[in-house]
Amino acid sequence: MTPGRVSIITAVYNAAPTLEECLLSVRRQSYPEVEHIVIDGGSTDGSVEILQRHSSLLAYWVSEPDSGVFDAWNKGLSVATGEWIAFLGADDLLLPDAVSKYLNVCRGTDAQYVSSLVRFVRPGLPDTVRGRPWSWPAFQRKMTTAHVGSLHRFNLFDKYGNYDTSYKIAGDYEFLLRPGKNLNSMFLGEITAVMSAGGVSDSFAALTEIQRAKIRTGGRNLFWAFWELWVERLKLAVRRVETACASFL
């Protein structure tokens, strides 16, 4: 690993409408030691042509079939050379000073994970801000930190392994459950990224995977896990109604 370097890994599958802006948002980072690794799952919508056009901006990219986002992330980890690892969706954006601000917060510390605030964009509705400081009791109940763009020290993966590809949506949550209360985390109280609504992470299937992860990996009590699942399902149903209503206005 190269000390001080940050490896940003992006998994892509048919993301042509948003991919170019994602790539450029990484290119615009003020921090100089950033490598961008893109793993495409065999897109057929023009995403590969975008990657070819911007290949000079990328440390590594490949287009080949995979078994989902966490398989792609594991491939990215296998070629990453950074001391720090971040994951950015193909429809997400990093703000220009994001990486520098993250590293300023954790410089001189033993932090293993650094998260921040993220602007969550829903068409037709006001933007919201997501992300809270790491707290084990709260995280054991649900994903409270904003994972988009957050930094993971590479030695976390040395110690706890790669992503579990049996999870198709909540593998990022399951991974961060593994250290449990021993995770050395820091928080940046600024918005560093923009996340688009409507992905699979905001779905009923995601809630079911979260429940499985927090019981199996996080040791959550079965009764409370089922209760929390239904509370989150209700909240998601309300959000969907709000989005549907906004589309008619």
C-alpha positions as CSV (number, residue, x, y, z in Angstrom):
1,M,0.0,0.0,0.0
2,T,1.1,3.5,-0.7
3,P,0.9,5.7,2.4
4,G,-1.3,8.7,2.0
5,R,-2.9,7.5,-1.2
6,V,-6.7,7.2,-1.5
7,S,-8.2,4.6,-3.8
8,I,-11.7,5.3,-4.9
9,I,-13.6,2.3,-6.3
10,T,-16.7,2.6,-8.5
11,A,-18.8,-0.3,-9.6
12,V,-20.7,0.3,-12.8
13,Y,-23.5,-1.4,-14.7
14,N,-25.4,0.4,-17.4
15,A,-24.9,3.9,-15.8
16,A,-24.2,6.0,-18.9
17,P,-26.5,8.9,-17.9
18,T,-24.5,9.6,-14.7
19,L,-21.1,8.0,-15.1
20,E,-19.2,10.8,-16.7
21,E,-20.1,13.3,-13.9
22,C,-19.1,10.7,-11.4
23,L,-15.7,10.3,-13.0
24,L,-15.2,14.1,-13.3
25,S,-16.1,14.6,-9.6
26,V,-13.1,12.3,-8.7
27,R,-10.9,14.1,-11.2
28,R,-11.7,17.4,-9.5
29,Q,-10.5,16.4,-6.1
30,S,-8.0,18.9,-4.7
31,Y,-6.0,16.1,-3.0
32,P,-3.3,14.9,-5.4
33,E,-2.8,11.3,-4.3
34,V,-6.1,9.8,-5.6
35,E,-6.5,6.8,-7.8
36,H,-9.8,5.9,-9.4
37,I,-10.6,2.3,-10.0
38,V,-13.7,1.4,-12.1
39,I,-15.1,-2.1,-12.3
40,D,-17.8,-2.4,-15.0
41,G,-20.1,-5.4,-15.0
42,G,-20.4,-5.7,-18.8
43,S,-22.5,-2.6,-19.6
44,T,-24.3,-2.4,-22.9
45,D,-25.6,1.2,-22.7
46,G,-22.6,3.2,-23.7
47,S,-20.9,3.1,-20.2
48,V,-17.9,1.3,-21.7
49,E,-17.4,4.0,-24.3
50,I,-17.4,6.6,-21.6
51,L,-14.8,4.7,-19.7
52,Q,-12.7,4.4,-22.9
53,R,-13.0,8.2,-23.5
54,H,-11.9,9.0,-19.9
55,S,-9.3,6.2,-19.5
56,S,-6.5,8.7,-18.9
57,L,-8.3,9.7,-15.6
58,L,-8.4,6.1,-14.3
59,A,-5.7,4.1,-12.5
60,Y,-7.5,0.9,-13.6
61,W,-10.7,-0.1,-15.3
62,V,-12.2,-3.3,-16.6
63,S,-15.5,-4.4,-18.2
64,E,-16.5,-8.0,-17.6
65,P,-19.4,-9.9,-16.0
66,D,-19.6,-10.0,-12.2
67,S,-22.0,-11.2,-9.6
68,G,-23.0,-7.8,-8.3
69,V,-21.7,-4.6,-6.7
70,F,-19.8,-6.3,-3.9
71,D,-18.1,-8.7,-6.2
72,A,-17.0,-5.6,-8.2
73,W,-15.8,-3.9,-5.0
74,N,-13.7,-7.0,-4.1
75,K,-12.2,-6.9,-7.6
76,G,-11.3,-3.2,-7.0
77,L,-9.8,-4.0,-3.7
78,S,-7.5,-6.6,-5.3
79,V,-5.8,-3.9,-7.5
80,A,-6.1,-0.9,-5.1
81,T,-2.8,0.6,-3.9
82,G,-4.1,3.2,-1.4
83,E,-3.7,3.4,2.3
84,W,-7.4,4.5,2.3
85,I,-10.3,3.0,0.3
86,A,-13.5,4.8,-0.6
87,F,-16.5,3.6,-2.6
88,L,-18.5,5.9,-4.9
89,G,-21.6,4.9,-6.8
90,A,-21.7,5.5,-10.6
91,D,-24.7,7.9,-9.9
92,D,-23.0,9.7,-7.0
93,L,-20.7,12.7,-6.9
94,L,-17.8,13.7,-4.6
95,L,-17.5,17.4,-3.8
96,P,-14.1,18.9,-4.8
97,D,-12.4,19.0,-1.4
98,A,-14.0,15.8,0.0
99,V,-10.8,13.7,0.2
100,S,-8.7,16.5,1.6
101,K,-11.3,17.2,4.3
102,Y,-11.5,13.5,5.3
103,L,-7.7,13.2,5.6
104,N,-7.4,16.5,7.6
105,V,-9.9,15.0,10.2
106,C,-8.0,11.8,10.7
107,R,-4.4,12.9,10.2
108,G,-2.2,11.8,13.1
109,T,-4.9,9.4,14.5
110,D,-5.4,5.6,14.4
111,A,-8.9,6.0,12.7
112,Q,-10.0,3.0,10.7
113,Y,-13.2,4.6,9.2
114,V,-14.1,8.2,8.5
115,S,-17.6,9.2,7.5
116,S,-19.4,12.5,6.8
117,L,-22.6,14.1,5.8
118,V,-24.1,13.4,2.4
119,R,-26.7,15.3,0.4
120,F,-29.5,12.9,-0.7
121,V,-31.3,14.1,-3.8
122,R,-34.9,13.0,-4.6
123,P,-36.4,14.4,-7.8
124,G,-39.4,16.7,-7.1
125,L,-38.7,16.8,-3.3
126,P,-36.4,18.8,-1.1
127,D,-32.9,17.5,-0.7
128,T,-32.1,15.9,2.7
129,V,-28.9,15.4,4.6
130,R,-27.9,12.0,5.8
131,G,-25.1,10.7,8.0
132,R,-24.4,10.6,11.8
133,P,-21.3,9.9,13.8
134,W,-20.5,6.2,14.4
135,S,-22.1,4.8,17.5
136,W,-22.2,1.0,18.0
137,P,-25.6,0.7,19.7
138,A,-27.2,2.8,16.9
139,F,-25.3,1.1,14.1
140,Q,-26.3,-2.3,15.4
141,R,-29.9,-1.3,14.7
142,K,-29.4,0.2,11.3
143,M,-27.0,1.8,8.9
144,T,-26.5,5.3,10.4
145,T,-23.3,6.5,8.8
146,A,-23.3,7.7,5.2
147,H,-21.2,5.1,3.3
148,V,-20.9,7.0,0.1
149,G,-17.4,8.4,-0.2
150,S,-16.4,7.4,3.4
151,L,-12.9,6.3,4.0
152,H,-11.8,2.8,5.1
153,R,-8.2,2.2,6.1
154,F,-7.0,-0.7,4.0
155,N,-5.9,-2.7,7.1
156,L,-9.6,-3.1,7.9
157,F,-9.9,-5.5,4.9
158,D,-6.7,-7.2,5.9
159,K,-8.2,-7.9,9.3
160,Y,-11.9,-8.6,8.5
161,G,-11.7,-9.9,4.9
162,N,-13.5,-8.7,1.8
163,Y,-17.2,-8.2,1.2
164,D,-19.6,-11.1,1.5
165,T,-21.1,-11.5,-2.0
166,S,-24.1,-13.4,-0.7
167,Y,-25.4,-9.9,0.1
168,K,-26.5,-8.0,-3.0
169,I,-27.5,-4.7,-1.4
170,A,-26.4,-4.5,2.3
171,G,-22.8,-5.9,2.1
172,D,-21.4,-2.5,3.1
173,Y,-23.4,-2.6,6.3
174,E,-22.5,-6.2,7.0
175,F,-18.8,-5.4,6.6
176,L,-18.9,-2.6,9.1
177,L,-20.8,-4.8,11.6
178,R,-17.8,-7.1,11.8
179,P,-15.5,-4.9,13.9
180,G,-18.5,-4.1,16.1
181,K,-17.8,-1.8,19.0
182,N,-14.1,-2.0,18.3
183,L,-14.3,0.1,15.1
184,N,-12.1,3.2,15.5
185,S,-14.3,5.8,13.7
186,M,-14.2,9.5,13.1
187,F,-16.8,11.9,11.8
188,L,-16.6,14.9,9.5
189,G,-19.6,17.2,10.0
190,E,-19.6,18.5,6.5
191,I,-21.3,17.5,3.3
192,T,-18.7,15.7,1.1
193,A,-20.9,13.9,-1.5
194,V,-24.2,13.9,-3.4
195,M,-26.2,10.7,-3.5
196,S,-29.1,10.1,-5.9
197,A,-32.3,8.5,-4.7
198,G,-34.0,5.5,-6.2
199,G,-31.2,2.9,-6.0
200,V,-31.6,-0.6,-4.6
201,S,-30.2,0.6,-1.3
202,D,-33.5,2.3,-0.7
203,S,-35.8,-0.7,-1.1
204,F,-37.7,-3.4,0.8
205,A,-35.1,-6.0,-0.3
206,A,-32.4,-3.9,1.2
207,L,-34.2,-3.8,4.6
208,T,-34.5,-7.6,4.6
209,E,-30.8,-7.9,4.0
210,I,-30.0,-5.4,6.7
211,Q,-32.1,-7.5,9.1
212,R,-30.1,-10.6,8.2
213,A,-26.8,-8.9,8.6
214,K,-27.5,-7.3,12.0
215,I,-28.7,-10.7,13.4
216,R,-26.0,-12.9,11.9
217,T,-23.0,-10.5,12.1
218,G,-24.1,-7.8,14.5
219,G,-25.6,-10.1,17.1
220,R,-28.9,-8.1,17.2
221,N,-31.7,-9.6,19.3
222,L,-34.2,-11.4,17.0
223,F,-37.3,-9.7,18.5
224,W,-35.9,-6.2,18.1
225,A,-34.6,-7.0,14.6
226,F,-38.0,-7.9,13.4
227,W,-39.6,-4.9,15.1
228,E,-37.1,-2.6,13.5
229,L,-37.6,-4.2,10.1
230,W,-41.3,-3.3,10.1
231,V,-40.7,0.2,11.4
232,E,-38.2,0.8,8.6
233,R,-40.6,-0.7,6.1
234,L,-43.3,1.7,7.1
235,K,-40.9,4.7,6.8
236,L,-39.9,3.5,3.3
237,A,-43.6,3.2,2.3
238,V,-44.2,6.8,3.4
239,R,-41.2,8.0,1.4
240,R,-42.5,6.2,-1.7
241,V,-45.9,7.9,-1.3
242,E,-44.2,11.3,-1.0
243,T,-42.2,10.6,-4.1
244,A,-45.2,9.5,-6.1
245,C,-47.2,12.5,-5.0
246,A,-44.3,14.8,-6.0
247,S,-44.2,13.4,-9.5
248,F,-47.8,14.5,-10.0
249,L,-47.2,18.1,-9.0
